[in-house]
């Protein structure tokens, strides 16, 4: 998780790279949710994963809007 977080796009980046990064965060959170000990922690990881995927989808939708 730390490695993926450290790969966050910074500076001048294209929106797709940010969306891809958010998808990778979501994948990591989903994997993490499978090994966490406490139900509350698992639920939080899943919720954060869903939020990250939603953010990636929103970024892509914004990119695909007609100008």
C-alpha positions in Angstrom: 0.0 0.0 0.0 2.8 2.4 0.9 4.5 1.7 -2.5 1.4 2.5 -4.4 0.7 5.6 -2.4 4.2 6.8 -3.1 3.6 6.6 -6.8 0.9 9.3 -6.7 1.2 11.5 -9.8 2.5 15.0 -8.9 3.2 18.1 -10.8 2.1 18.2 -14.5 0.3 14.9 -15.1 -2.4 13.8 -17.3 -5.8 12.9 -15.7 -5.6 9.3 -16.9 -2.5 8.7 -14.9 -4.3 9.9 -11.8 -7.3 7.7 -12.6 -5.0 4.7 -13.1 -3.3 5.4 -9.8 -6.7 5.6 -8.0 -7.6 2.2 -9.5 -4.4 0.8 -8.2 -5.1 2.2 -4.8 -8.6 0.5 -5.0 -7.0 -2.8 -5.9 -4.6 -2.6 -3.0 -7.3 -1.7 -0.5 -9.4 -4.6 -1.8 -6.5 -7.0 -1.2 -5.8 -5.5 2.2 -9.4 -6.0 3.2 -9.0 -9.7 2.8 -6.3 -10.0 5.4 -7.3 -7.4 8.0 -8.2 -8.9 11.4 -11.1 -6.6 12.4 -14.5 -6.3 10.7 -14.5 -2.5 11.0 -11.1 -2.3 9.4 -12.2 -4.5 6.5 -15.4 -2.4 6.0 -13.3 0.8 5.9 -10.9 -0.7 3.4 -13.7 -1.8 1.2 -15.5 1.6 1.5 -12.2 3.4 0.6 -11.7 1.1 -2.3 -15.2 1.9 -3.6 -14.5 5.6 -3.2 -11.2 5.3 -5.1 -12.9 3.5 -8.0 -15.6 6.2 -8.0 -13.0 8.9 -8.1 -11.2 7.2 -11.0 -14.5 6.9 -12.9 -15.3 10.5 -12.3 -11.9 11.6 -13.6 -12.5 9.6 -16.7 -16.0 10.9 -17.2 -14.7 14.4 -16.9 -12.0 13.7 -19.5 -14.6 12.3 -21.9 -17.0 15.3 -21.7 -17.4 17.2 -24.9 -15.7 20.6 -24.8 
